[in-house]
């Protein structure tokens, strides 16, 4: 995915909670080590989640996933809120 591509918001619905937590930390410009410490994961697990996020969002490479997250922080937070609200409303 490059800057000229449009983002398909529906792809975010495929992320599992751990992937969301990693993506949100990446958007805060945290390193893999910081994310691992914050989420009580191994650094390898963080890297694996980053790879899975990239596959689901069609972003090649962990460094590009991190760059994408930092560059699109506001949008990511909005999508996360929308997804959480829609899941909460489905439970009601």
VEXMI-515338 format. One record per residue (C-alpha): residue number from 1; residue in three letters; chain; y negated, z, x negated. Coordinates in pm, whole numbers. Example, Ala and Ser with C-alpha at 12.3 -4.5 7.8 and 13.67 -1.06 7.14 Angstrom:
+-----+------+-----+--------+--------+--------+
: seq : type : mol :     yy :     zz :     xx :
+-----+------+-----+--------+--------+--------+
:   1 :  Ala :   A :    450 :    780 :  -1230 :
:   2 :  Ser :   A :    106 :    714 :  -1367 :
+-----+------+-----+--------+--------+--------+
This chain:
+-----+------+-----+--------+--------+--------+
: seq : type : mol :     yy :     zz :     xx :
+-----+------+-----+--------+--------+--------+
:   1 :  Unk :   A :      0 :      0 :      0 :
:   2 :  Unk :   A :   -338 :    -91 :   -143 :
:   3 :  Unk :   A :   -689 :    -31 :    -13 :
:   4 :  Unk :   A :   -689 :   -354 :    187 :
:   5 :  Unk :   A :   -384 :   -244 :    388 :
:   6 :  Unk :   A :   -429 :    -72 :    720 :
:   7 :  Unk :   A :   -251 :    257 :    757 :
:   8 :  Unk :   A :     16 :    284 :   1024 :
:   9 :  Unk :   A :    -33 :    633 :   1164 :
:  10 :  Unk :   A :    311 :    626 :   1329 :
:  11 :  Unk :   A :    470 :    652 :    983 :
:  12 :  Unk :   A :    334 :   1005 :    951 :
:  13 :  Unk :   A :    554 :   1108 :   1246 :
:  14 :  Unk :   A :    858 :   1055 :   1024 :
:  15 :  Unk :   A :    753 :   1327 :    777 :
:  16 :  Unk :   A :    947 :   1652 :    794 :
:  17 :  Unk :   A :    765 :   1989 :    764 :
:  18 :  Unk :   A :    833 :   2030 :    389 :
:  19 :  Unk :   A :    697 :   1681 :    322 :
:  20 :  Unk :   A :    385 :   1765 :    523 :
:  21 :  Unk :   A :    331 :   2083 :    322 :
:  22 :  Unk :   A :    358 :   1889 :     -4 :
:  23 :  Unk :   A :    130 :   1612 :    123 :
:  24 :  Unk :   A :   -132 :   1863 :    235 :
:  25 :  Unk :   A :   -121 :   2035 :   -105 :
:  26 :  Unk :   A :   -155 :   1700 :   -279 :
:  27 :  Unk :   A :   -461 :   1628 :    -67 :
:  28 :  Unk :   A :   -611 :   1949 :   -209 :
:  29 :  Unk :   A :   -569 :   1798 :   -558 :
:  30 :  Unk :   A :   -300 :   2046 :   -661 :
:  31 :  Unk :   A :    -59 :   1966 :   -942 :
:  32 :  Unk :   A :    316 :   1955 :   -889 :
:  33 :  Unk :   A :    350 :   2289 :  -1069 :
:  34 :  Unk :   A :     85 :   2448 :   -848 :
:  35 :  Unk :   A :    253 :   2309 :   -536 :
:  36 :  Unk :   A :    593 :   2437 :   -653 :
:  37 :  Unk :   A :    452 :   2786 :   -708 :
:  38 :  Unk :   A :    260 :   2787 :   -381 :
:  39 :  Unk :   A :    555 :   2668 :   -169 :
:  40 :  Unk :   A :    827 :   2854 :   -363 :
:  41 :  Unk :   A :    998 :   2530 :   -462 :
:  42 :  Unk :   A :   1115 :   2389 :   -792 :
:  43 :  Unk :   A :    896 :   2125 :   -954 :
:  44 :  Unk :   A :   1184 :   1880 :   -909 :
:  45 :  Unk :   A :   1189 :   1948 :   -533 :
:  46 :  Unk :   A :    816 :   1876 :   -514 :
:  47 :  Unk :   A :    873 :   1547 :   -698 :
:  48 :  Unk :   A :   1158 :   1460 :   -461 :
:  49 :  Unk :   A :    940 :   1529 :   -158 :
:  50 :  Unk :   A :    665 :   1315 :   -309 :
:  51 :  Unk :   A :    910 :   1029 :   -353 :
:  52 :  Unk :   A :   1031 :   1065 :      7 :
:  53 :  Unk :   A :    671 :   1070 :    133 :
:  54 :  Unk :   A :    607 :    750 :    -61 :
:  55 :  Unk :   A :    911 :    581 :     89 :
:  56 :  Unk :   A :    815 :    681 :    444 :
:  57 :  Unk :   A :    449 :    582 :    403 :
:  58 :  Unk :   A :    539 :    273 :    196 :
:  59 :  Unk :   A :    353 :    389 :   -114 :
:  60 :  Unk :   A :    523 :    306 :   -443 :
:  61 :  Unk :   A :    518 :    580 :   -706 :
:  62 :  Unk :   A :    452 :    954 :   -697 :
:  63 :  Unk :   A :    115 :    920 :   -870 :
:  64 :  Unk :   A :      3 :    674 :   -602 :
:  65 :  Unk :   A :    115 :    917 :   -332 :
:  66 :  Unk :   A :    -99 :   1188 :   -492 :
:  67 :  Unk :   A :   -396 :    950 :   -522 :
:  68 :  Unk :   A :   -354 :    841 :   -161 :
:  69 :  Unk :   A :   -343 :   1205 :    -44 :
:  70 :  Unk :   A :   -660 :   1298 :   -233 :
:  71 :  Unk :   A :   -848 :    988 :   -120 :
:  72 :  Unk :   A :   -747 :   1029 :    247 :
:  73 :  Unk :   A :   -760 :   1407 :    287 :
:  74 :  Unk :   A :   -972 :   1411 :    605 :
:  75 :  Unk :   A :   -758 :   1149 :    778 :
:  76 :  Unk :   A :   -437 :   1328 :    677 :
:  77 :  Unk :   A :   -566 :   1655 :    822 :
:  78 :  Unk :   A :   -662 :   1483 :   1148 :
:  79 :  Unk :   A :   -321 :   1315 :   1180 :
:  80 :  Unk :   A :   -147 :   1644 :   1101 :
:  81 :  Unk :   A :   -348 :   1820 :   1373 :
:  82 :  Unk :   A :   -269 :   1545 :   1624 :
:  83 :  Unk :   A :    103 :   1559 :   1548 :
:  84 :  Unk :   A :    110 :   1939 :   1570 :
:  85 :  Unk :   A :    -76 :   1932 :   1903 :
:  86 :  Unk :   A :    152 :   1666 :   2049 :
:  87 :  Unk :   A :    462 :   1864 :   1947 :
:  88 :  Unk :   A :    315 :   2181 :   2090 :
:  89 :  Unk :   A :    234 :   2007 :   2420 :
:  90 :  Unk :   A :    589 :   1869 :   2442 :
:  91 :  Unk :   A :    728 :   2222 :   2418 :
:  92 :  Unk :   A :    511 :   2346 :   2707 :
+-----+------+-----+--------+--------+--------+
